[in-house]
């Protein structure tokens, strides 16, 4: 039987704690990411023209608010779940 060659490190430059958590990161904070995924799919909730904001129909400005909500949610989940060595 030939000798086994060592496998390359899948996380070069990261500490041991990061490597341990990488395979089992099951934080409940990740469920918050479902909000920006599901919200755009619920178009019957915001499929109308009124009220307008600065002449922009409701359908469009609610989607823009959703983009900001997505950015804030993603940043929040990242900050709450990142590994600090």
ZADREN-900571 format. One record per residue: residue in one letter; x, y, z of N, C-alpha, C in turn. Coordinates in steps of 0.2 Angstrom, whole numbers, padded with zeros to 4 digits, always signed. Each point is the difference from the previous one (the first is absolute). Example, Ala and Ser with C-alpha at 12.3 -4.5 7.8 and 13.67 -1.06 7.14 Angstrom:
2
a+0066-0028+0039-0004+0006+0000+0004+0006+0000 s-0002+0005-0004+0004+0006+0001-0004+0005+0003 
This chain:
85
x+0004-0006+0000-0004+0006+0000+0005+0006+0000 x-0002+0005-0005+0004+0006+0000-0001+0004+0006 x+0005+0004+0002-0001+0005+0006-0005+0005-0002 x-0004+0002+0005-0005+0006-0001+0003+0006-0001 x-0002+0004-0004+0002+0007-0001-0005+0005+0004 x+0003+0004+0004-0004+0005+0004-0005+0004-0004 x-0006+0001+0002-0005+0004-0004+0002+0007+0001 x-0001+0005-0005+0002+0007+0001-0005+0003+0005 x+0002+0005+0004-0004+0003+0004-0006+0004-0003 x-0006-0001+0001-0005+0003-0004-0001+0007+0003 x+0002+0002+0005+0000+0007+0003+0007+0003+0002 x+0004+0001-0005+0007+0002+0001-0001+0008+0003 x+0004+0001+0005+0001+0006+0003-0005+0002+0006 x-0005-0005+0001-0005+0001+0005+0002-0004+0006 x-0002+0002+0006+0002-0003+0006-0004-0007+0001 x+0002-0004+0005-0003-0006+0001-0008+0000+0002 x-0001+0006+0004-0007+0001+0002-0005+0001-0007 x+0003+0003-0004-0004+0001-0007-0001-0006-0003 x+0005-0004-0001+0000-0007-0003-0005-0004+0003 x-0001+0000+0007-0004-0004+0004-0007+0002-0001 x-0002+0006-0001-0007+0002+0000-0002+0000-0008 x+0004+0000-0004-0002+0001-0007-0004-0006-0002 x+0000-0006+0002-0004-0005-0002-0006-0001+0004 x-0001+0004+0006-0006-0001+0004-0003+0007+0002 x+0000+0005-0004-0002+0006+0001-0008+0000-0001 x-0004-0001+0006-0007+0000+0000-0003+0005+0004 x+0002+0006-0001-0003+0005+0004-0007+0002-0002 x-0004+0001+0005-0007+0002-0001-0001+0007-0003 x+0005+0004+0000+0000+0006-0003-0001+0000-0008 x+0002-0006-0003+0000-0001-0007-0007+0000-0002 x-0005-0002+0004-0007+0000-0002-0003+0007-0002 x+0004+0005+0003-0002+0007-0002+0001+0001-0008 x+0004-0003-0003+0001+0000-0007-0006-0002-0004 x-0004-0003+0003-0006-0002-0004-0005+0006-0001 x+0000+0005+0004-0004+0006-0001+0002+0003-0007 x+0006+0002-0002+0001+0003-0006-0001-0005-0006 x+0000-0007+0001-0002-0004-0006-0007-0001-0001 x-0004+0000+0006-0007-0001-0001-0004+0006-0002 x+0002+0006+0003-0004+0006-0001-0001+0002-0008 x+0005-0001-0004-0001+0002-0007-0005-0005-0003 x-0001-0006+0002-0004-0005-0002-0007+0001+0001 x-0002+0005+0005-0007+0001+0002-0002+0006-0003 x+0000+0001-0007-0002+0005-0004-0007+0002+0001 x-0005-0004+0002-0007+0002+0001+0000+0005+0006 x+0004+0000+0005+0000+0005+0005+0002+0007-0002 x+0004+0001-0005+0002+0007-0002-0001+0001-0008 x-0005-0003-0003-0002+0000-0007-0005+0006-0001 x+0002+0006+0001-0005+0006-0001+0004+0006-0001 x-0003+0005-0003+0003+0006-0001+0000+0006+0005 x-0005-0001+0004-0001+0005+0006+0002-0003+0006 x+0003+0004+0005+0002+0007+0000+0007+0001-0004 x+0000+0006-0003+0006+0002-0003+0005+0003+0004 x+0006+0000-0001+0006+0003+0004+0004+0004-0005 x-0001+0007+0000+0004+0004-0005-0002-0002-0007 x-0006-0002-0001-0002-0002-0007+0002-0007-0002 x+0003-0004+0004+0002-0007-0001-0006-0004+0003 x-0003-0005-0005-0005-0004+0003+0002-0005+0005 x-0004-0002+0005+0001-0004+0005+0004-0006-0001 x-0002-0003-0006+0003-0007-0002+0008+0001-0001 x+0002+0006-0002+0007+0001-0001+0004+0002+0006 x-0003+0005+0004+0004+0002+0006+0000-0005+0005 x-0005-0005+0001+0000-0005+0005+0006-0005-0002 x+0001-0001-0007+0005-0004-0002+0007+0003+0002 x+0001+0006-0001+0006+0004+0002+0001-0001+0008 x-0005+0001+0004+0000-0001+0007+0002-0007+0002 x-0002-0005-0004+0002-0007+0001+0007-0001-0002 x+0003+0004-0004+0007-0001-0002+0004+0003+0007 x-0002+0005+0002+0003+0003+0006+0000-0005+0006 x-0006-0003+0001-0002-0005+0005+0005-0006-0001 x+0001-0002-0006+0004-0006-0001+0007+0002+0002 x+0003+0006-0002+0007+0002+0002+0000+0000+0007 x-0004+0003+0004+0000+0000+0007+0000-0007+0003 x-0005-0004-0002+0000-0007+0003+0006-0004-0002 x+0003+0001-0006+0006-0004-0001+0006+0002+0004 x+0000+0007+0001+0006+0002+0004-0001-0002+0007 x-0006+0000+0003-0002-0001+0007+0002-0008+0001 x-0002-0004-0004+0001-0007+0000+0008-0002+0000 x+0003+0004-0005+0007-0001+0000+0004+0002+0006 x-0002+0006+0003+0003+0002+0006-0001-0004+0006 x-0006-0003+0001-0002-0004+0005+0002-0007+0000 x+0002-0003-0006+0002-0007-0001+0008+0000-0002 x+0003+0005-0001+0007-0001-0002+0004-0002+0006 x+0006-0004-0002+0004-0003+0005+0006+0005+0002 x+0001+0001+0006+0005+0005+0002+0005-0004+0004 x+0006+0000-0004+0006-0004+0004+0004+0004+0004 
